[in-house]
Amino acid sequence: MNKILISGIVGGVVFFLLGWLVYGIIMMDFMSANAGPAASMQKQVPDMFHLVIANLAWGFLYAIVLGKWSSGLSIAQGAMRGALLALMVALFIDLTLYATTTMFTMECILADIVAMTVIGAIGGAAVTWVLRMKKSEA
């Protein structure tokens, strides 16, 4: 099977599980306590179908970037590039939301940027690990 396909699925699963762990368990109370006035717009129960699709899309983005445009990376290099990719995306999204909405406080924004960078590093390492597998292992 195509390594991009497999690594994209693995990346999507890793991102989904890390998102649940980081945002759904570890940071849940902090994010709730530091949410902005418009935070009540958040759904009580997330739409899991679309959440899975979003995480798969994120996994495939990493698989394409790390597999096609950065081939031959070590797992550590994949983690670093994954962290950088997540940092840039988090800065763009979070600062845009902060500038245009009242959904998040600056504390939430900063915590999210750090969390996304860590998640991106782990996801980048996971995707790179799959991409480095020999054909018989994948």
N, CA, C and O atoms as CSV, one atom per row, in Angstrom:
chain,resi,resn,atom,element,x,y,z
A,1,MET,N,N,0.847,-1.181,0.000
A,1,MET,CA,C,0.000,0.000,0.000
A,1,MET,C,C,0.892,1.244,0.000
A,1,MET,O,O,2.010,1.202,0.514
A,2,ASN,N,N,0.427,2.305,-0.549
A,2,ASN,CA,C,1.174,3.544,-0.665
A,2,ASN,C,C,1.565,4.083,0.713
A,2,ASN,O,O,0.722,4.181,1.605
A,3,LYS,N,N,2.848,4.433,0.886
A,3,LYS,CA,C,3.326,4.938,2.178
A,3,LYS,C,C,2.651,6.248,2.569
A,3,LYS,O,O,2.419,6.491,3.753
A,4,ILE,N,N,2.334,7.089,1.597
A,4,ILE,CA,C,1.645,8.346,1.901
A,4,ILE,C,C,0.268,8.043,2.484
A,4,ILE,O,O,-0.146,8.676,3.455
A,5,LEU,N,N,-0.435,7.087,1.905
A,5,LEU,CA,C,-1.755,6.711,2.411
A,5,LEU,C,C,-1.658,6.168,3.834
A,5,LEU,O,O,-2.401,6.594,4.718
A,6,ILE,N,N,-0.748,5.233,4.051
A,6,ILE,CA,C,-0.605,4.628,5.381
A,6,ILE,C,C,-0.150,5.671,6.400
A,6,ILE,O,O,-0.713,5.758,7.491
A,7,SER,N,N,0.857,6.454,6.053
A,7,SER,CA,C,1.350,7.449,7.010
A,7,SER,C,C,0.314,8.537,7.272
A,7,SER,O,O,0.251,9.072,8.379
A,8,GLY,N,N,-0.494,8.869,6.280
A,8,GLY,CA,C,-1.570,9.841,6.488
A,8,GLY,C,C,-2.614,9.334,7.460
A,8,GLY,O,O,-3.090,10.079,8.317
A,9,ILE,N,N,-2.972,8.060,7.328
A,9,ILE,CA,C,-3.939,7.460,8.258
A,9,ILE,C,C,-3.340,7.376,9.658
A,9,ILE,O,O,-3.996,7.725,10.640
A,10,VAL,N,N,-2.093,6.913,9.750
A,10,VAL,CA,C,-1.424,6.846,11.062
A,10,VAL,C,C,-1.348,8.243,11.677
A,10,VAL,O,O,-1.642,8.421,12.859
A,11,GLY,N,N,-0.957,9.222,10.880
A,11,GLY,CA,C,-0.898,10.597,11.377
A,11,GLY,C,C,-2.249,11.080,11.864
A,11,GLY,O,O,-2.341,11.705,12.921
A,12,GLY,N,N,-3.300,10.797,11.107
A,12,GLY,CA,C,-4.646,11.194,11.516
A,12,GLY,C,C,-5.052,10.577,12.838
A,12,GLY,O,O,-5.636,11.249,13.688
A,13,VAL,N,N,-4.749,9.301,13.017
A,13,VAL,CA,C,-5.071,8.614,14.279
A,13,VAL,C,C,-4.261,9.214,15.427
A,13,VAL,O,O,-4.800,9.464,16.506
A,14,VAL,N,N,-2.978,9.443,15.197
A,14,VAL,CA,C,-2.122,10.035,16.236
A,14,VAL,C,C,-2.631,11.422,16.612
A,14,VAL,O,O,-2.732,11.741,17.797
A,15,PHE,N,N,-2.951,12.246,15.625
A,15,PHE,CA,C,-3.458,13.589,15.915
A,15,PHE,C,C,-4.787,13.537,16.660
A,15,PHE,O,O,-5.007,14.317,17.587
A,16,PHE,N,N,-5.665,12.637,16.270
A,16,PHE,CA,C,-6.955,12.505,16.952
A,16,PHE,C,C,-6.747,12.126,18.417
A,16,PHE,O,O,-7.315,12.753,19.311
A,17,LEU,N,N,-5.935,11.100,18.660
A,17,LEU,CA,C,-5.705,10.634,20.030
A,17,LEU,C,C,-4.981,11.684,20.873
A,17,LEU,O,O,-5.324,11.886,22.038
A,18,LEU,N,N,-3.992,12.345,20.298
A,18,LEU,CA,C,-3.298,13.399,21.039
A,18,LEU,C,C,-4.219,14.581,21.319
A,18,LEU,O,O,-4.154,15.176,22.394
A,19,GLY,N,N,-5.069,14.924,20.365
A,19,GLY,CA,C,-6.037,15.996,20.586
A,19,GLY,C,C,-6.974,15.671,21.731
A,19,GLY,O,O,-7.264,16.524,22.570
A,20,TRP,N,N,-7.449,14.427,21.764
A,20,TRP,CA,C,-8.321,13.986,22.860
A,20,TRP,C,C,-7.573,14.060,24.187
A,20,TRP,O,O,-8.110,14.556,25.177
A,21,LEU,N,N,-6.336,13.570,24.210
A,21,LEU,CA,C,-5.549,13.568,25.444
A,21,LEU,C,C,-5.227,14.995,25.905
A,21,LEU,O,O,-5.448,15.342,27.065
A,22,VAL,N,N,-4.708,15.808,24.997
A,22,VAL,CA,C,-4.259,17.152,25.367
A,22,VAL,C,C,-5.433,18.089,25.629
A,22,VAL,O,O,-5.486,18.737,26.674
A,23,TYR,N,N,-6.375,18.165,24.687
A,23,TYR,CA,C,-7.465,19.126,24.827
A,23,TYR,C,C,-8.644,18.574,25.626
A,23,TYR,O,O,-9.299,19.313,26.361
A,24,GLY,N,N,-8.912,17.290,25.484
A,24,GLY,CA,C,-10.064,16.702,26.162
A,24,GLY,C,C,-9.814,16.293,27.594
A,24,GLY,O,O,-10.762,16.128,28.362
A,25,ILE,N,N,-8.549,16.125,27.973
A,25,ILE,CA,C,-8.244,15.696,29.338
A,25,ILE,C,C,-7.281,16.673,30.021
A,25,ILE,O,O,-7.649,17.312,31.006
A,26,ILE,N,N,-6.066,16.791,29.511
A,26,ILE,CA,C,-5.024,17.556,30.204
A,26,ILE,C,C,-5.372,19.043,30.312
A,26,ILE,O,O,-5.266,19.618,31.396
A,27,MET,N,N,-5.782,19.672,29.212
A,27,MET,CA,C,-6.000,21.123,29.206
A,27,MET,C,C,-7.463,21.537,29.302
A,27,MET,O,O,-7.766,22.729,29.235
A,28,MET,N,N,-8.367,20.590,29.454
A,28,MET,CA,C,-9.790,20.916,29.415
A,28,MET,C,C,-10.178,21.964,30.464
A,28,MET,O,O,-10.837,22.948,30.130
A,29,ASP,N,N,-9.789,21.771,31.702
A,29,ASP,CA,C,-10.161,22.711,32.759
A,29,ASP,C,C,-9.517,24.080,32.546
A,29,ASP,O,O,-10.163,25.110,32.736
A,30,PHE,N,N,-8.252,24.087,32.155
A,30,PHE,CA,C,-7.565,25.353,31.895
A,30,PHE,C,C,-8.245,26.124,30.770
A,30,PHE,O,O,-8.505,27.320,30.900
A,31,MET,N,N,-8.531,25.444,29.673
A,31,MET,CA,C,-9.147,26.119,28.533
A,31,MET,C,C,-10.542,26.634,28.888
A,31,MET,O,O,-10.918,27.730,28.473
A,32,SER,N,N,-11.303,25.865,29.642
A,32,SER,CA,C,-12.638,26.306,30.062
A,32,SER,C,C,-12.549,27.517,30.982
A,32,SER,O,O,-13.320,28.467,30.841
A,33,ALA,N,N,-11.615,27.485,31.919
A,33,ALA,CA,C,-11.468,28.579,32.880
A,33,ALA,C,C,-10.953,29.861,32.231
A,33,ALA,O,O,-11.186,30.951,32.754
A,34,ASN,N,N,-10.267,29.748,31.115
A,34,ASN,CA,C,-9.664,30.913,30.467
A,34,ASN,C,C,-10.301,31.251,29.127
A,34,ASN,O,O,-9.723,31.996,28.336
A,35,ALA,N,N,-11.468,30.717,28.871
A,35,ALA,CA,C,-12.148,30.962,27.596
A,35,ALA,C,C,-12.659,32.399,27.540
A,35,ALA,O,O,-12.898,33.030,28.569
A,36,GLY,N,N,-12.818,32.894,26.334
A,36,GLY,CA,C,-13.349,34.234,26.134
A,36,GLY,C,C,-14.867,34.239,26.228
A,36,GLY,O,O,-15.481,33.185,26.394
A,37,PRO,N,N,-15.486,35.429,26.121
A,37,PRO,CA,C,-16.939,35.551,26.274
A,37,PRO,C,C,-17.756,34.777,25.240
A,37,PRO,O,O,-18.883,34.378,25.533
A,38,ALA,N,N,-17.224,34.560,24.055
A,38,ALA,CA,C,-17.973,33.852,23.012
A,38,ALA,C,C,-17.741,32.349,23.049
A,38,ALA,O,O,-18.144,31.644,22.123
A,39,ALA,N,N,-17.105,31.848,24.090
A,39,ALA,CA,C,-16.790,30.416,24.172
A,39,ALA,C,C,-18.033,29.551,24.296
A,39,ALA,O,O,-17.972,28.344,24.060
A,40,SER,N,N,-19.160,30.152,24.663
A,40,SER,CA,C,-20.397,29.369,24.785
A,40,SER,C,C,-20.865,28.844,23.435
A,40,SER,O,O,-21.801,28.046,23.380
A,41,MET,N,N,-20.242,29.267,22.361
A,41,MET,CA,C,-20.589,28.771,21.033
A,41,MET,C,C,-20.097,27.348,20.812
A,41,MET,O,O,-20.503,26.697,19.849
A,42,GLN,N,N,-19.233,26.861,21.684
A,42,GLN,CA,C,-18.694,25.506,21.538
A,42,GLN,C,C,-19.797,24.481,21.762
A,42,GLN,O,O,-20.626,24.630,22.660
A,43,LYS,N,N,-19.798,23.444,20.941
A,43,LYS,CA,C,-20.781,22.373,21.078
A,43,LYS,C,C,-20.525,21.590,22.355
A,43,LYS,O,O,-19.375,21.378,22.740
A,44,GLN,N,N,-21.594,21.161,23.011
A,44,GLN,CA,C,-21.457,20.335,24.209
A,44,GLN,C,C,-20.901,18.961,23.858
A,44,GLN,O,O,-20.077,18.405,24.584
A,45,VAL,N,N,-21.365,18.425,22.739
A,45,VAL,CA,C,-20.879,17.128,22.253
A,45,VAL,C,C,-20.311,17.355,20.853
A,45,VAL,O,O,-21.046,17.752,19.948
A,46,PRO,N,N,-19.026,17.111,20.664
A,46,PRO,CA,C,-18.423,17.336,19.346
A,46,PRO,C,C,-19.013,16.412,18.279
A,46,PRO,O,O,-19.450,15.301,18.579
A,47,ASP,N,N,-19.018,16.877,17.055
A,47,ASP,CA,C,-19.437,16.085,15.901
A,47,ASP,C,C,-18.250,15.201,15.514
A,47,ASP,O,O,-17.344,15.637,14.805
A,48,MET,N,N,-18.267,13.971,15.982
A,48,MET,CA,C,-17.112,13.089,15.847
A,48,MET,C,C,-16.757,12.784,14.392
A,48,MET,O,O,-15.578,12.670,14.057
A,49,PHE,N,N,-17.755,12.651,13.530
A,49,PHE,CA,C,-17.473,12.355,12.126
A,49,PHE,C,C,-16.558,13.424,11.531
A,49,PHE,O,O,-15.531,13.113,10.929
A,50,HIS,N,N,-16.943,14.674,11.706
A,50,HIS,CA,C,-16.161,15.762,11.128
A,50,HIS,C,C,-14.827,15.957,11.852
A,50,HIS,O,O,-13.855,16.410,11.248
A,51,LEU,N,N,-14.780,15.623,13.119
A,51,LEU,CA,C,-13.522,15.680,13.864
A,51,LEU,C,C,-12.533,14.638,13.333
A,51,LEU,O,O,-11.341,14.917,13.210
A,52,VAL,N,N,-13.025,13.453,13.025
A,52,VAL,CA,C,-12.175,12.401,12.451
A,52,VAL,C,C,-11.669,12.829,11.072
A,52,VAL,O,O,-10.486,12.675,10.769
A,53,ILE,N,N,-12.554,13.358,10.245
A,53,ILE,CA,C,-12.159,13.816,8.904
A,53,ILE,C,C,-11.103,14.923,9.007
A,53,ILE,O,O,-10.130,14.923,8.253
A,54,ALA,N,N,-11.291,15.859,9.933
A,54,ALA,CA,C,-10.326,16.949,10.115
A,54,ALA,C,C,-8.955,16.413,10.510
A,54,ALA,O,O,-7.935,16.876,9.998
A,55,ASN,N,N,-8.925,15.442,11.415
A,55,ASN,CA,C,-7.647,14.879,11.849
A,55,ASN,C,C,-6.993,14.057,10.746
A,55,ASN,O,O,-5.768,14.060,10.622
A,56,LEU,N,N,-7.773,13.364,9.957
A,56,LEU,CA,C,-7.213,12.648,8.808
A,56,LEU,C,C,-6.620,13.634,7.800
A,56,LEU,O,O,-5.553,13.383,7.238
A,57,ALA,N,N,-7.306,14.748,7.572
A,57,ALA,CA,C,-6.772,15.771,6.665
A,57,ALA,C,C,-5.440,16.307,7.182
A,57,ALA,O,O,-4.508,16.515,6.404
A,58,TRP,N,N,-5.350,16.529,8.481
A,58,TRP,CA,C,-4.103,16.998,9.097
A,58,TRP,C,C,-3.011,15.941,8.930
A,58,TRP,O,O,-1.865,16.265,8.618
A,59,GLY,N,N,-3.376,14.676,9.139
A,59,GLY,CA,C,-2.425,13.580,8.954
A,59,GLY,C,C,-1.926,13.491,7.521
A,59,GLY,O,O,-0.736,13.275,7.289
A,60,PHE,N,N,-2.831,13.656,6.557
A,60,PHE,CA,C,-2.423,13.603,5.151
A,60,PHE,C,C,-1.592,14.821,4.754
A,60,PHE,O,O,-0.690,14.701,3.925
A,61,LEU,N,N,-1.872,15.975,5.323
A,61,LEU,CA,C,-1.023,17.136,5.071
A,61,LEU,C,C,0.410,16.837,5.508
A,61,LEU,O,O,1.358,17.111,4.772
A,62,TYR,N,N,0.563,16.278,6.701
A,62,TYR,CA,C,1.894,15.910,7.188
A,62,TYR,C,C,2.525,14.844,6.299
A,62,TYR,O,O,3.713,14.926,5.987
A,63,ALA,N,N,1.752,13.852,5.892
A,63,ALA,CA,C,2.292,12.785,5.046
A,63,ALA,C,C,2.793,13.338,3.717
A,63,ALA,O,O,3.842,12.922,3.227
A,64,ILE,N,N,2.055,14.264,3.139
A,64,ILE,CA,C,2.462,14.853,1.862
A,64,ILE,C,C,3.692,15.735,2.047
A,64,ILE,O,O,4.663,15.616,1.300
A,65,VAL,N,N,3.651,16.617,3.038
A,65,VAL,CA,C,4.777,17.530,3.263
A,65,VAL,C,C,6.043,16.757,3.623
A,65,VAL,O,O,7.111,17.020,3.070
A,66,LEU,N,N,5.926,15.811,4.542
A,66,LEU,CA,C,7.111,15.078,4.994
A,66,LEU,C,C,7.522,13.974,4.023
A,66,LEU,O,O,8.699,13.621,3.949
A,67,GLY,N,N,6.569,13.434,3.286
A,67,GLY,CA,C,6.875,12.330,2.384
A,67,GLY,C,C,7.288,12.746,0.993
A,67,GLY,O,O,8.197,12.156,0.409
A,68,LYS,N,N,6.635,13.747,0.460
A,68,LYS,CA,C,6.903,14.158,-0.921
A,68,LYS,C,C,7.908,15.303,-1.010
A,68,LYS,O,O,8.748,15.329,-1.909
A,69,TRP,N,N,7.819,16.239,-0.081
A,69,TRP,CA,C,8.643,17.435,-0.189
A,69,TRP,C,C,9.839,17.417,0.750
A,69,TRP,O,O,10.701,18.291,0.664
A,70,SER,N,N,9.908,16.453,1.632
A,70,SER,CA,C,11.021,16.380,2.593
A,70,SER,C,C,11.453,14.935,2.769
A,70,SER,O,O,11.654,14.484,3.897
A,71,SER,N,N,11.596,14.212,1.688
A,71,SER,CA,C,11.885,12.781,1.795
A,71,SER,C,C,13.263,12.532,2.397
A,71,SER,O,O,14.157,13.374,2.320
A,72,GLY,N,N,13.410,11.362,2.993
A,72,GLY,CA,C,14.680,10.950,3.565
A,72,GLY,C,C,14.980,11.533,4.931
A,72,GLY,O,O,16.138,11.566,5.347
A,73,LEU,N,N,13.964,11.990,5.631
A,73,LEU,CA,C,14.174,12.583,6.949
A,73,LEU,C,C,14.394,11.517,8.014
A,73,LEU,O,O,13.887,10.401,7.907
A,74,SER,N,N,15.154,11.876,9.040
A,74,SER,CA,C,15.204,11.037,10.235
A,74,SER,C,C,13.924,11.302,11.030
A,74,SER,O,O,13.212,12.269,10.759
A,75,ILE,N,N,13.638,10.456,11.995
A,75,ILE,CA,C,12.447,10.660,12.823
A,75,ILE,C,C,12.562,11.977,13.591
A,75,ILE,O,O,11.572,12.693,13.739
A,76,ALA,N,N,13.751,12.302,14.076
A,76,ALA,CA,C,13.956,13.574,14.785
A,76,ALA,C,C,13.724,14.767,13.857
A,76,ALA,O,O,13.136,15.769,14.265
A,77,GLN,N,N,14.184,14.658,12.614
A,77,GLN,CA,C,13.945,15.737,11.648
A,77,GLN,C,C,12.456,15.861,11.338
A,77,GLN,O,O,11.941,16.968,11.183
A,78,GLY,N,N,11.769,14.729,11.248
A,78,GLY,CA,C,10.325,14.753,11.038
A,78,GLY,C,C,9.606,15.422,12.195
A,78,GLY,O,O,8.649,16.169,11.991
A,79,ALA,N,N,10.067,15.155,13.409
A,79,ALA,CA,C,9.477,15.792,14.590
A,79,ALA,C,C,9.703,17.302,14.556
A,79,ALA,O,O,8.794,18.076,14.856
A,80,MET,N,N,10.903,17.714,14.193
A,80,MET,CA,C,11.209,19.150,14.132
A,80,MET,C,C,10.392,19.852,13.048
A,80,MET,O,O,9.859,20.940,13.267
A,81,ARG,N,N,10.299,19.226,11.893
A,81,ARG,CA,C,9.507,19.844,10.813
A,81,ARG,C,C,8.026,19.813,11.149
A,81,ARG,O,O,7.290,20.740,10.812
A,82,GLY,N,N,7.586,18.748,11.814
A,82,GLY,CA,C,6.195,18.687,12.264
A,82,GLY,C,C,5.887,19.776,13.274
A,82,GLY,O,O,4.827,20.401,13.218
A,83,ALA,N,N,6.812,20.007,14.200
A,83,ALA,CA,C,6.633,21.068,15.194
A,83,ALA,C,C,6.577,22.434,14.521
A,83,ALA,O,O,5.737,23.266,14.864
A,84,LEU,N,N,7.470,22.665,13.565
A,84,LEU,CA,C,7.499,23.948,12.864
A,84,LEU,C,C,6.221,24.168,12.058
A,84,LEU,O,O,5.660,25.264,12.071
A,85,LEU,N,N,5.767,23.147,11.366
A,85,LEU,CA,C,4.522,23.245,10.602
A,85,LEU,C,C,3.351,23.568,11.527
A,85,LEU,O,O,2.554,24.459,11.232
A,86,ALA,N,N,3.246,22.851,12.639
A,86,ALA,CA,C,2.154,23.085,13.586
A,86,ALA,C,C,2.255,24.472,14.214
A,86,ALA,O,O,1.242,25.146,14.396
A,87,LEU,N,N,3.460,24.896,14.543
A,87,LEU,CA,C,3.656,26.223,15.126
A,87,LEU,C,C,3.163,27.308,14.177
A,87,LEU,O,O,2.448,28.219,14.596
A,88,MET,N,N,3.539,27.220,12.905
A,88,MET,CA,C,3.132,28.241,11.939
A,88,MET,C,C,1.614,28.250,11.736
A,88,MET,O,O,1.003,29.316,11.670
A,89,VAL,N,N,1.013,27.072,11.639
A,89,VAL,CA,C,-0.440,26.986,11.461
A,89,VAL,C,C,-1.154,27.496,12.710
A,89,VAL,O,O,-2.133,28.235,12.606
A,90,ALA,N,N,-0.668,27.106,13.895
A,90,ALA,CA,C,-1.292,27.553,15.142
A,90,ALA,C,C,-1.182,29.068,15.296
A,90,ALA,O,O,-2.147,29.720,15.695
A,91,LEU,N,N,-0.023,29.629,14.986
A,91,LEU,CA,C,0.123,31.088,15.046
A,91,LEU,C,C,-0.874,31.772,14.123
A,91,LEU,O,O,-1.531,32.738,14.511
A,92,PHE,N,N,-0.985,31.268,12.902
A,92,PHE,CA,C,-1.918,31.862,11.944
A,92,PHE,C,C,-3.360,31.777,12.443
A,92,PHE,O,O,-4.056,32.790,12.507
A,93,ILE,N,N,-3.805,30.583,12.793
A,93,ILE,CA,C,-5.201,30.395,13.188
A,93,ILE,C,C,-5.497,31.099,14.504
A,93,ILE,O,O,-6.466,31.852,14.601
A,94,ASP,N,N,-4.675,30.861,15.514
A,94,ASP,CA,C,-4.961,31.408,16.836
A,94,ASP,C,C,-4.902,32.930,16.870
A,94,ASP,O,O,-5.775,33.567,17.459
A,95,LEU,N,N,-3.897,33.514,16.253
A,95,LEU,CA,C,-3.807,34.969,16.271
A,95,LEU,C,C,-4.896,35.614,15.419
A,95,LEU,O,O,-5.365,36.707,15.737
A,96,THR,N,N,-5.301,34.947,14.342
A,96,THR,CA,C,-6.431,35.447,13.559
A,96,THR,C,C,-7.711,35.403,14.386
A,96,THR,O,O,-8.478,36.366,14.396
A,97,LEU,N,N,-7.947,34.289,15.082
A,97,LEU,CA,C,-9.132,34.192,15.942
A,97,LEU,C,C,-9.089,35.224,17.062
A,97,LEU,O,O,-10.109,35.836,17.379
A,98,TYR,N,N,-7.933,35.420,17.656
A,98,TYR,CA,C,-7.803,36.404,18.733
A,98,TYR,C,C,-8.075,37.817,18.214
A,98,TYR,O,O,-8.694,38.630,18.900
A,99,ALA,N,N,-7.609,38.097,17.008
A,99,ALA,CA,C,-7.779,39.431,16.434
A,99,ALA,C,C,-9.204,39.706,15.981
A,99,ALA,O,O,-9.618,40.863,15.913
A,100,THR,N,N,-9.966,38.650,15.670
A,100,THR,CA,C,-11.282,38.861,15.049
A,100,THR,C,C,-12.468,38.362,15.867
A,100,THR,O,O,-13.612,38.611,15.487
A,101,THR,N,N,-12.232,37.666,16.978
A,101,THR,CA,C,-13.342,37.140,17.783
A,101,THR,C,C,-13.059,37.366,19.267
A,101,THR,O,O,-11.993,37.845,19.654
A,102,THR,N,N,-14.043,37.006,20.079
A,102,THR,CA,C,-13.859,37.020,21.538
A,102,THR,C,C,-13.970,35.607,22.094
A,102,THR,O,O,-14.368,35.417,23.244
A,103,MET,N,N,-13.620,34.619,21.281
A,103,MET,CA,C,-13.741,33.225,21.705
A,103,MET,C,C,-12.650,32.806,22.678
A,103,MET,O,O,-12.879,31.932,23.515
A,104,PHE,N,N,-11.464,33.410,22.589
A,104,PHE,CA,C,-10.328,32.954,23.380
A,104,PHE,C,C,-9.597,34.126,24.023
A,104,PHE,O,O,-9.514,35.213,23.451
A,105,THR,N,N,-9.075,33.891,25.208
A,105,THR,CA,C,-8.188,34.865,25.842
A,105,THR,C,C,-6.769,34.615,25.336
A,105,THR,O,O,-6.491,33.590,24.714
A,106,MET,N,N,-5.888,35.556,25.610
A,106,MET,CA,C,-4.498,35.376,25.193
A,106,MET,C,C,-3.874,34.168,25.895
A,106,MET,O,O,-3.013,33.502,25.320
A,107,GLU,N,N,-4.298,33.873,27.132
A,107,GLU,CA,C,-3.791,32.688,27.827
A,107,GLU,C,C,-4.144,31.415,27.061
A,107,GLU,O,O,-3.309,30.523,26.910
A,108,CYS,N,N,-5.376,31.338,26.581
A,108,CYS,CA,C,-5.789,30.172,25.780
A,108,CYS,C,C,-5.010,30.098,24.475
A,108,CYS,O,O,-4.591,29.022,24.049
A,109,ILE,N,N,-4.822,31.237,23.854
A,109,ILE,CA,C,-4.092,31.283,22.586
A,109,ILE,C,C,-2.667,30.766,22.775
A,109,ILE,O,O,-2.203,29.923,22.007
A,110,LEU,N,N,-1.978,31.268,23.789
A,110,LEU,CA,C,-0.595,30.841,24.031
A,110,LEU,C,C,-0.519,29.362,24.381
A,110,LEU,O,O,0.367,28.652,23.907
A,111,ALA,N,N,-1.450,28.896,25.215
A,111,ALA,CA,C,-1.472,27.471,25.579
A,111,ALA,C,C,-1.733,26.611,24.351
A,111,ALA,O,O,-1.132,25.548,24.195
A,112,ASP,N,N,-2.629,27.068,23.477
A,112,ASP,CA,C,-2.938,26.302,22.273
A,112,ASP,C,C,-1.743,26.248,21.328
A,112,ASP,O,O,-1.475,25.210,20.723
A,113,ILE,N,N,-1.033,27.347,21.201
A,113,ILE,CA,C,0.140,27.362,20.327
A,113,ILE,C,C,1.188,26.368,20.824
A,113,ILE,O,O,1.771,25.630,20.030
A,114,VAL,N,N,1.425,26.348,22.124
A,114,VAL,CA,C,2.387,25.391,22.693
A,114,VAL,C,C,1.889,23.962,22.491
A,114,VAL,O,O,2.647,23.092,22.061
A,115,ALA,N,N,0.609,23.721,22.804
A,115,ALA,CA,C,0.049,22.371,22.668
A,115,ALA,C,C,0.106,21.891,21.226
A,115,ALA,O,O,0.490,20.751,20.968
A,116,MET,N,N,-0.273,22.747,20.285
A,116,MET,CA,C,-0.245,22.362,18.876
A,116,MET,C,C,1.176,22.065,18.401
A,116,MET,O,O,1.385,21.165,17.587
A,117,THR,N,N,2.139,22.808,18.899
A,117,THR,CA,C,3.529,22.580,18.509
A,117,THR,C,C,4.011,21.221,19.005
A,117,THR,O,O,4.683,20.492,18.276
A,118,VAL,N,N,3.668,20.883,20.242
A,118,VAL,CA,C,4.048,19.573,20.797
A,118,VAL,C,C,3.339,18.452,20.044
A,118,VAL,O,O,3.962,17.457,19.674
A,119,ILE,N,N,2.041,18.614,19.819
A,119,ILE,CA,C,1.280,17.609,19.069
A,119,ILE,C,C,1.856,17.463,17.661
A,119,ILE,O,O,1.989,16.349,17.156
A,120,GLY,N,N,2.195,18.584,17.031
A,120,GLY,CA,C,2.781,18.549,15.690
A,120,GLY,C,C,4.106,17.815,15.649
A,120,GLY,O,O,4.397,17.101,14.689
A,121,ALA,N,N,4.911,17.988,16.688
A,121,ALA,CA,C,6.197,17.283,16.753
A,121,ALA,C,C,5.984,15.779,16.861
A,121,ALA,O,O,6.636,15.005,16.161
A,122,ILE,N,N,5.084,15.369,17.729
A,122,ILE,CA,C,4.819,13.935,17.900
A,122,ILE,C,C,4.203,13.352,16.634
A,122,ILE,O,O,4.587,12.269,16.192
A,123,GLY,N,N,3.243,14.075,16.051
A,123,GLY,CA,C,2.639,13.618,14.804
A,123,GLY,C,C,3.644,13.557,13.670
A,123,GLY,O,O,3.619,12.621,12.871
A,124,GLY,N,N,4.533,14.547,13.587
A,124,GLY,CA,C,5.580,14.540,12.564
A,124,GLY,C,C,6.516,13.355,12.719
A,124,GLY,O,O,6.937,12.752,11.731
A,125,ALA,N,N,6.838,13.024,13.958
A,125,ALA,CA,C,7.688,11.855,14.212
A,125,ALA,C,C,6.973,10.571,13.808
A,125,ALA,O,O,7.583,9.684,13.212
A,126,ALA,N,N,5.681,10.464,14.130
A,126,ALA,CA,C,4.913,9.257,13.793
A,126,ALA,C,C,4.800,9.081,12.282
A,126,ALA,O,O,4.998,7.982,11.764
A,127,VAL,N,N,4.483,10.160,11.582
A,127,VAL,CA,C,4.362,10.098,10.123
A,127,VAL,C,C,5.711,9.736,9.500
A,127,VAL,O,O,5.770,8.897,8.601
A,128,THR,N,N,6.778,10.349,9.962
A,128,THR,CA,C,8.113,10.054,9.430
A,128,THR,C,C,8.512,8.612,9.716
A,128,THR,O,O,9.130,7.963,8.873
A,129,TRP,N,N,8.169,8.111,10.884
A,129,TRP,CA,C,8.461,6.716,11.239
A,129,TRP,C,C,7.827,5.769,10.218
A,129,TRP,O,O,8.475,4.830,9.755
A,130,VAL,N,N,6.559,6.015,9.866
A,130,VAL,CA,C,5.885,5.164,8.877
A,130,VAL,C,C,6.527,5.345,7.506
A,130,VAL,O,O,6.740,4.367,6.789
A,131,LEU,N,N,6.834,6.575,7.137
A,131,LEU,CA,C,7.449,6.829,5.831
A,131,LEU,C,C,8.806,6.146,5.694
A,131,LEU,O,O,9.205,5.793,4.584
A,132,ARG,N,N,9.520,5.955,6.797
A,132,ARG,CA,C,10.848,5.340,6.763
A,132,ARG,C,C,10.799,3.814,6.740
A,132,ARG,O,O,11.825,3.170,6.524
A,133,MET,N,N,9.634,3.233,6.957
A,133,MET,CA,C,9.536,1.765,6.966
A,133,MET,C,C,9.899,1.199,5.601
A,133,MET,O,O,9.624,1.803,4.564
A,134,LYS,N,N,10.511,0.045,5.627
A,134,LYS,CA,C,10.783,-0.666,4.378
A,134,LYS,C,C,9.461,-1.160,3.817
A,134,LYS,O,O,8.483,-1.305,4.551
A,135,LYS,N,N,9.432,-1.415,2.538
A,135,LYS,CA,C,8.206,-1.823,1.871
A,135,LYS,C,C,7.560,-3.032,2.544
A,135,LYS,O,O,6.334,-3.080,2.652
A,136,SER,N,N,8.330,-3.991,2.990
A,136,SER,CA,C,7.778,-5.195,3.615
A,136,SER,C,C,7.166,-4.909,4.978
A,136,SER,O,O,6.318,-5.675,5.437
A,137,GLU,N,N,7.580,-3.806,5.651
A,137,GLU,CA,C,7.046,-3.466,6.965
A,137,GLU,C,C,5.780,-2.644,6.871
A,137,GLU,O,O,4.939,-2.722,7.767
A,138,ALA,N,N,5.611,-1.854,5.817
A,138,ALA,CA,C,4.498,-0.913,5.714
A,138,ALA,C,C,3.205,-1.585,5.335
A,138,ALA,O,O,2.176,-0.920,5.210
